Amino acid sequence: MKLGLHLSIAGGVDKAVDRAVELGADTLQIFAKSPRNWQGRQLKSAEIATFKTKLAEAEINPLIVHVNYLSNLATPKEELYRKSKAAISADLQRAELLGADYLVLHPGNHTGSGTEAGLARINQALEQLVAENETGVKLLLENVAGAGTELGVNFKELAAMVSGIPTAEIGLCLDTCHAFGAGYNLSTKEGIQRLLAEIDEDFALDRLEVVHINDSKGELGSNKDRHFHIGQGEIGYSGFKELLKLLPDSVKALILETPIDEAGDDELNLQTLQDLADEVI
């Protein structure tokens, strides 16, 4: 599996590739547009070509795109539901233009309509998105920490979202910080084994293709999404070492979404992860 990180596209999408090369990453995650806007500017053919050429020359793959933070497929509000589907559809098209392999999305919040209703809304939306977008970009659902009315806190909920949809169309992105916040104890070998067994039973382990690998500043079961530097949080070095030993071969990329508290944090986290991977190998 390859190691990389989420990088900003400020100044142009190709700048993210330059930064990945500088850091020594061999995979990459980006937003296709600003994560806090519904609309993104139209990508010019020349910048798309430059981006793809740089990716190929640096042998950076897979490329992962993350959807914006505004979309909510579980909402009972019709206008937001339509806007969310349209935004994710546009991100799929944008990801295809950039040559991406995966599009990662947070499922959404039911905001009071209830778990069953929210899961049904997500399932309906995903069915339509898959049917209407033949892009070759695979959707990956990301687990959440479980704050408020978030859906996707466990793998039964995530499996319900994809019920009836061909398994080849939608896979899984595991976020370690979110899982820890949701009550999965990734600081121990036993806790990691429990997590992977639950994924296998409820969703299928071979559908796990990307891991957002982040330590947690929040405590176990706190339902807090507070990413922290690798080894410096509640999961710790030993937890990540065990995780690297136990992850299935289906995982293609490990992506850091760790904070940048001061200059050099990206380099430090990537090197720490590389050192742990080297120890395991």
KESEKOL-345040 format. One record per residue (C-alpha): residue in three letters; x, z, y negated. Coordinates in Angstrom, 1 decimal, decimal comma, m for minus. Layout:
+------+--------+--------+--------+
: resn :     xx :     zz :     yy :
+------+--------+--------+--------+
:  Ala :      X :      Z :      Y :
...
+------+--------+--------+--------+
//
This chain:
+------+--------+--------+--------+
: resn :     xx :     zz :     yy :
+------+--------+--------+--------+
:  Met :    0,0 :    0,0 :    0,0 :
:  Lys :    1,1 :   m0,7 :   m3,6 :
:  Leu :    1,6 :    1,7 :   m6,5 :
:  Gly :    0,4 :    1,1 :  m10,0 :
:  Leu :   m1,6 :    2,4 :  m12,9 :
:  His :   m4,4 :    1,8 :  m15,4 :
:  Leu :   m3,0 :    0,2 :  m18,5 :
:  Ser :   m4,4 :   m0,7 :  m21,9 :
:  Ile :   m5,1 :   m4,3 :  m22,9 :
:  Ala :   m4,6 :   m3,7 :  m26,6 :
:  Gly :   m2,8 :   m6,6 :  m28,1 :
:  Gly :   m3,8 :   m9,0 :  m25,3 :
:  Val :   m4,4 :   m8,7 :  m21,6 :
:  Asp :   m0,9 :  m10,1 :  m20,8 :
:  Lys :    0,7 :   m7,1 :  m22,5 :
:  Ala :   m0,6 :   m4,9 :  m19,7 :
:  Val :    1,5 :   m7,0 :  m17,3 :
:  Asp :    4,5 :   m6,6 :  m19,4 :
:  Arg :    4,1 :   m2,9 :  m19,4 :
:  Ala :    3,5 :   m2,8 :  m15,6 :
:  Val :    6,8 :   m4,7 :  m15,1 :
:  Glu :    8,6 :   m2,3 :  m17,5 :
:  Leu :    7,3 :    0,6 :  m15,4 :
:  Gly :    8,1 :   m1,0 :  m12,1 :
:  Ala :    4,5 :   m1,0 :  m10,9 :
:  Asp :    3,4 :   m3,6 :   m8,3 :
:  Thr :   m0,3 :   m3,4 :   m8,8 :
:  Leu :   m2,5 :   m2,9 :  m11,9 :
:  Gln :   m5,9 :   m1,8 :  m13,2 :
:  Ile :   m7,3 :   m2,8 :  m16,6 :
:  Phe :  m10,6 :   m2,9 :  m18,5 :
:  Ala :  m11,7 :   m6,5 :  m19,0 :
:  Lys :  m12,9 :   m5,5 :  m22,5 :
:  Ser :  m13,2 :   m2,3 :  m24,5 :
:  Pro :  m14,8 :    0,4 :  m22,2 :
:  Arg :  m17,0 :    1,7 :  m25,0 :
:  Asn :  m18,5 :   m1,6 :  m26,1 :
:  Trp :  m21,2 :   m3,7 :  m24,5 :
:  Gln :  m19,8 :   m7,0 :  m25,6 :
:  Gly :  m16,2 :   m8,2 :  m25,4 :
:  Arg :  m14,6 :  m11,0 :  m27,2 :
:  Gln :  m14,3 :  m14,3 :  m25,4 :
:  Leu :  m11,0 :  m14,7 :  m23,6 :
:  Lys :   m9,2 :  m17,9 :  m24,6 :
:  Ser :   m8,0 :  m20,2 :  m21,8 :
:  Ala :   m4,4 :  m20,0 :  m23,0 :
:  Glu :   m4,3 :  m16,2 :  m22,8 :
:  Ile :   m5,9 :  m16,3 :  m19,3 :
:  Ala :   m3,3 :  m18,7 :  m18,2 :
:  Thr :   m0,5 :  m16,6 :  m19,6 :
:  Phe :   m1,9 :  m13,5 :  m18,0 :
:  Lys :   m2,2 :  m15,1 :  m14,6 :
:  Thr :    1,3 :  m16,6 :  m14,8 :
:  Lys :    2,9 :  m13,3 :  m15,6 :
:  Leu :    1,0 :  m11,6 :  m12,8 :
:  Ala :    2,2 :  m14,2 :  m10,3 :
:  Glu :    5,8 :  m14,2 :  m11,5 :
:  Ala :    5,9 :  m10,4 :  m11,3 :
:  Glu :    4,1 :  m10,4 :   m7,9 :
:  Ile :    1,7 :   m7,8 :   m9,2 :
:  Asn :   m1,3 :   m7,6 :   m6,9 :
:  Pro :   m4,0 :   m6,7 :   m6,3 :
:  Leu :   m5,5 :   m6,8 :   m9,8 :
:  Ile :   m8,3 :   m4,3 :  m10,4 :
:  Val :  m10,8 :   m4,3 :  m13,2 :
:  His :  m12,8 :   m1,3 :  m14,2 :
:  Val :  m16,3 :   m1,6 :  m15,8 :
:  Asn :  m17,2 :   m0,1 :  m19,1 :
:  Tyr :  m18,3 :    3,5 :  m19,6 :
:  Leu :  m21,7 :    2,6 :  m20,9 :
:  Ser :  m23,3 :    1,0 :  m17,9 :
:  Asn :  m25,8 :    3,1 :  m15,9 :
:  Leu :  m27,5 :    1,5 :  m12,9 :
:  Ala :  m29,4 :    4,7 :  m12,0 :
:  Thr :  m31,2 :    5,0 :  m15,3 :
:  Pro :  m35,0 :    5,0 :  m15,4 :
:  Lys :  m34,9 :    3,4 :  m18,8 :
:  Glu :  m35,6 :   m0,4 :  m18,4 :
:  Glu :  m33,7 :   m1,6 :  m21,5 :
:  Leu :  m30,5 :    0,3 :  m20,4 :
:  Tyr :  m31,0 :   m0,8 :  m16,8 :
:  Arg :  m31,1 :   m4,5 :  m17,9 :
:  Lys :  m28,2 :   m4,1 :  m20,3 :
:  Ser :  m26,1 :   m2,3 :  m17,5 :
:  Lys :  m26,8 :   m5,1 :  m15,0 :
:  Ala :  m25,9 :   m7,7 :  m17,5 :
:  Ala :  m22,7 :   m6,0 :  m18,5 :
:  Ile :  m21,5 :   m5,6 :  m15,0 :
:  Ser :  m22,4 :   m9,2 :  m14,2 :
:  Ala :  m20,4 :  m10,3 :  m17,3 :
:  Asp :  m17,5 :   m8,1 :  m16,1 :
:  Leu :  m17,6 :   m9,8 :  m12,7 :
:  Gln :  m17,4 :  m13,2 :  m14,4 :
:  Arg :  m14,6 :  m11,9 :  m16,6 :
:  Ala :  m12,7 :  m10,4 :  m13,7 :
:  Glu :  m13,0 :  m13,8 :  m11,9 :
:  Leu :  m11,5 :  m15,6 :  m14,9 :
:  Leu :   m8,5 :  m13,2 :  m14,8 :
:  Gly :   m8,0 :  m13,6 :  m11,1 :
:  Ala :   m9,0 :  m10,1 :  m10,2 :
:  Asp :   m9,5 :   m8,9 :   m6,6 :
:  Tyr :  m11,7 :   m5,9 :   m7,3 :
:  Leu :  m14,2 :   m4,6 :   m9,9 :
:  Val :  m14,6 :   m0,8 :   m9,8 :
:  Leu :  m17,8 :    0,9 :  m11,2 :
:  His :  m19,2 :    4,4 :  m11,5 :
:  Pro :  m22,7 :    4,3 :  m10,0 :
:  Gly :  m24,6 :    6,1 :  m12,8 :
:  Asn :  m26,7 :    9,1 :  m13,7 :
:  His :  m30,4 :    9,5 :  m12,9 :
:  Thr :  m31,0 :   11,5 :  m16,1 :
:  Gly :  m33,9 :   13,5 :  m14,6 :
:  Ser :  m35,7 :   10,9 :  m12,5 :
:  Gly :  m34,3 :   12,4 :   m9,3 :
:  Thr :  m31,6 :   11,6 :   m6,7 :
:  Glu :  m33,9 :    9,4 :   m4,6 :
:  Ala :  m35,2 :    7,3 :   m7,5 :
:  Gly :  m31,7 :    6,9 :   m8,9 :
:  Leu :  m30,2 :    5,8 :   m5,6 :
:  Ala :  m33,0 :    3,3 :   m5,2 :
:  Arg :  m32,3 :    1,9 :   m8,7 :
:  Ile :  m28,6 :    1,5 :   m8,0 :
:  Asn :  m29,3 :   m0,2 :   m4,6 :
:  Gln :  m31,7 :   m2,7 :   m6,2 :
:  Ala :  m29,2 :   m3,5 :   m9,0 :
:  Leu :  m26,3 :   m4,0 :   m6,6 :
:  Glu :  m28,4 :   m6,3 :   m4,4 :
:  Gln :  m29,2 :   m8,4 :   m7,4 :
:  Leu :  m25,6 :   m8,4 :   m8,7 :
:  Val :  m24,2 :   m9,5 :   m5,3 :
:  Ala :  m26,9 :  m12,2 :   m4,9 :
:  Glu :  m26,4 :  m13,6 :   m8,4 :
:  Asn :  m22,6 :  m13,5 :   m8,7 :
:  Glu :  m20,6 :  m15,5 :   m6,2 :
:  Thr :  m17,2 :  m14,7 :   m7,8 :
:  Gly :  m15,0 :  m13,7 :   m5,0 :
:  Val :  m14,4 :  m10,4 :   m6,9 :
:  Lys :  m15,3 :   m7,5 :   m4,6 :
:  Leu :  m17,3 :   m4,6 :   m6,0 :
:  Leu :  m16,0 :   m1,1 :   m5,3 :
:  Leu :  m18,1 :    2,0 :   m5,8 :
:  Glu :  m16,2 :    5,0 :   m7,1 :
:  Asn :  m17,1 :    8,6 :   m6,1 :
:  Val :  m17,8 :   11,1 :   m8,9 :
:  Ala :  m17,2 :   14,7 :   m9,6 :
:  Gly :  m20,9 :   15,6 :   m9,8 :
:  Ala :  m21,4 :   16,7 :  m13,4 :
:  Gly :  m25,0 :   16,8 :  m14,6 :
:  Thr :  m27,1 :   14,1 :  m12,9 :
:  Glu :  m24,2 :   11,9 :  m11,7 :
:  Leu :  m24,8 :   10,1 :   m8,4 :
:  Gly :  m22,1 :    9,3 :   m5,9 :
:  Val :  m20,8 :   12,8 :   m5,5 :
:  Asn :  m20,7 :   12,4 :   m1,7 :
:  Phe :  m20,5 :    9,5 :    0,7 :
:  Lys :  m24,0 :    9,7 :    2,0 :
:  Glu :  m25,2 :    8,9 :   m1,6 :
:  Leu :  m22,7 :    6,1 :   m1,9 :
:  Ala :  m23,8 :    4,7 :    1,5 :
:  Ala :  m27,5 :    4,8 :    0,3 :
:  Met :  m26,5 :    2,7 :   m2,7 :
:  Val :  m25,3 :   m0,2 :   m0,5 :
:  Ser :  m28,0 :    0,0 :    2,2 :
:  Gly :  m29,0 :   m3,5 :    3,3 :
:  Ile :  m26,1 :   m5,2 :    1,5 :
:  Pro :  m23,4 :   m7,0 :    3,6 :
:  Thr :  m20,4 :   m4,7 :    4,1 :
:  Ala :  m18,0 :   m7,5 :    3,0 :
:  Glu :  m19,6 :   m7,5 :   m0,5 :
:  Ile :  m19,0 :   m3,9 :   m1,6 :
:  Gly :  m16,3 :   m1,4 :   m0,7 :
:  Leu :  m15,1 :    2,0 :   m1,8 :
:  Cys :  m12,7 :    3,4 :   m4,5 :
:  Leu :  m11,8 :    7,0 :   m3,9 :
:  Asp :  m10,8 :    9,1 :   m6,9 :
:  Thr :   m8,9 :   12,2 :   m5,8 :
:  Cys :   m9,6 :   14,2 :   m8,9 :
:  His :  m13,3 :   13,5 :   m8,7 :
:  Ala :  m13,3 :   14,4 :   m5,0 :
:  Phe :  m11,6 :   17,7 :   m5,6 :
:  Gly :  m14,1 :   18,5 :   m8,4 :
:  Ala :  m16,9 :   17,7 :   m6,0 :
:  Gly :  m15,6 :   20,2 :   m3,4 :
:  Tyr :  m13,3 :   18,3 :   m1,2 :
:  Asn :  m10,1 :   20,4 :   m0,8 :
:  Leu :   m7,4 :   17,7 :   m1,0 :
:  Ser :   m4,7 :   20,4 :   m1,4 :
:  Thr :   m4,7 :   21,0 :    2,4 :
:  Lys :   m4,3 :   18,7 :    5,4 :
:  Glu :   m7,5 :   20,0 :    6,8 :
:  Gly :   m9,4 :   19,3 :    3,7 :
:  Ile :   m8,1 :   15,7 :    3,5 :
:  Gln :   m9,0 :   15,2 :    7,2 :
:  Arg :  m12,5 :   16,4 :    6,5 :
:  Leu :  m12,8 :   14,0 :    3,5 :
:  Leu :  m11,6 :   11,0 :    5,5 :
:  Ala :  m13,8 :   11,9 :    8,5 :
:  Glu :  m16,9 :   12,1 :    6,1 :
:  Ile :  m16,0 :    8,7 :    4,6 :
:  Asp :  m15,8 :    7,2 :    8,1 :
:  Glu :  m19,0 :    8,7 :    9,3 :
:  Asp :  m21,1 :    7,9 :    6,2 :
:  Phe :  m19,5 :    4,8 :    4,6 :
:  Ala :  m16,8 :    3,5 :    7,0 :
:  Leu :  m13,2 :    4,3 :    6,5 :
:  Asp :  m12,1 :    0,6 :    6,6 :
:  Arg :  m14,1 :    0,0 :    3,5 :
:  Leu :  m11,8 :    2,2 :    1,5 :
:  Glu :   m9,5 :   m0,2 :   m0,4 :
:  Val :   m8,4 :    1,4 :   m3,6 :
:  Val :   m7,5 :    5,0 :   m4,5 :
:  His :   m7,4 :    6,4 :   m8,0 :
:  Ile :   m4,7 :    9,0 :   m7,4 :
:  Asn :   m4,9 :   11,8 :   m9,9 :
:  Asp :   m4,3 :   15,5 :   m9,8 :
:  Ser :   m7,1 :   17,8 :  m11,1 :
:  Lys :   m7,0 :   20,3 :  m14,0 :
:  Gly :  m10,4 :   21,6 :  m12,9 :
:  Glu :  m10,8 :   24,0 :  m10,0 :
:  Leu :  m12,1 :   23,0 :   m6,5 :
:  Gly :  m15,9 :   22,4 :   m6,6 :
:  Ser :  m16,0 :   22,7 :  m10,4 :
:  Asn :  m17,7 :   19,3 :  m10,8 :
:  Lys :  m15,2 :   18,7 :  m13,6 :
:  Asp :  m13,6 :   15,3 :  m14,2 :
:  Arg :  m10,3 :   16,4 :  m15,7 :
:  His :   m7,4 :   14,3 :  m14,5 :
:  Phe :   m3,9 :   15,8 :  m14,5 :
:  His :   m0,3 :   14,8 :  m13,8 :
:  Ile :    0,6 :   14,3 :  m10,1 :
:  Gly :    1,7 :   17,6 :   m8,5 :
:  Gln :    1,0 :   19,7 :  m11,6 :
:  Gly :   m2,7 :   20,4 :  m11,0 :
:  Glu :   m4,8 :   22,1 :   m8,3 :
:  Ile :   m4,1 :   19,5 :   m5,6 :
:  Gly :   m0,4 :   19,8 :   m5,9 :
:  Tyr :    2,6 :   18,0 :   m4,4 :
:  Ser :    1,9 :   19,0 :   m0,9 :
:  Gly :   m1,7 :   17,8 :   m1,1 :
:  Phe :   m0,6 :   14,4 :   m2,2 :
:  Lys :    2,1 :   14,2 :    0,4 :
:  Glu :   m0,4 :   14,9 :    3,1 :
:  Leu :   m2,8 :   12,4 :    1,6 :
:  Leu :   m0,2 :    9,6 :    1,6 :
:  Lys :    0,4 :   10,3 :    5,3 :
:  Leu :   m3,3 :   10,1 :    6,2 :
:  Leu :   m4,7 :    7,3 :    4,1 :
:  Pro :   m5,8 :    4,3 :    6,3 :
:  Asp :   m4,2 :    0,9 :    6,3 :
:  Ser :   m7,2 :   m0,5 :    4,5 :
:  Val :   m6,0 :    1,0 :    1,2 :
:  Lys :   m4,4 :   m1,8 :   m0,7 :
:  Ala :   m3,5 :    0,0 :   m4,0 :
:  Leu :   m2,9 :    3,5 :   m5,4 :
:  Ile :   m3,8 :    3,5 :   m9,1 :
:  Leu :   m2,7 :    6,3 :  m11,5 :
:  Glu :   m5,2 :    7,3 :  m14,2 :
:  Thr :   m3,2 :   10,3 :  m15,3 :
:  Pro :   m3,2 :   11,5 :  m18,9 :
:  Ile :   m0,6 :   10,6 :  m21,5 :
:  Asp :    0,2 :   13,9 :  m23,2 :
:  Glu :    3,6 :   12,8 :  m24,4 :
:  Ala :    5,9 :    9,8 :  m24,2 :
:  Gly :    7,2 :    9,1 :  m20,8 :
:  Asp :    4,2 :   10,5 :  m18,8 :
:  Asp :    3,4 :    7,2 :  m17,2 :
:  Glu :    7,0 :    6,8 :  m16,0 :
:  Leu :    7,0 :   10,4 :  m14,7 :
:  Asn :    3,8 :   10,1 :  m12,8 :
:  Leu :    4,7 :    6,8 :  m11,3 :
:  Gln :    8,1 :    8,0 :  m10,3 :
:  Thr :    6,7 :   11,2 :   m8,8 :
:  Leu :    4,2 :    9,2 :   m6,7 :
:  Gln :    7,0 :    6,8 :   m5,6 :
:  Asp :    9,2 :    9,7 :   m4,6 :
:  Leu :    6,4 :   11,3 :   m2,6 :
:  Ala :    5,7 :    7,9 :   m0,9 :
:  Asp :    9,4 :    7,5 :   m0,1 :
:  Glu :    9,4 :   11,0 :    1,5 :
:  Val :    6,4 :   10,1 :    3,7 :
:  Ile :    7,9 :    6,8 :    4,8 :
+------+--------+--------+--------+
//
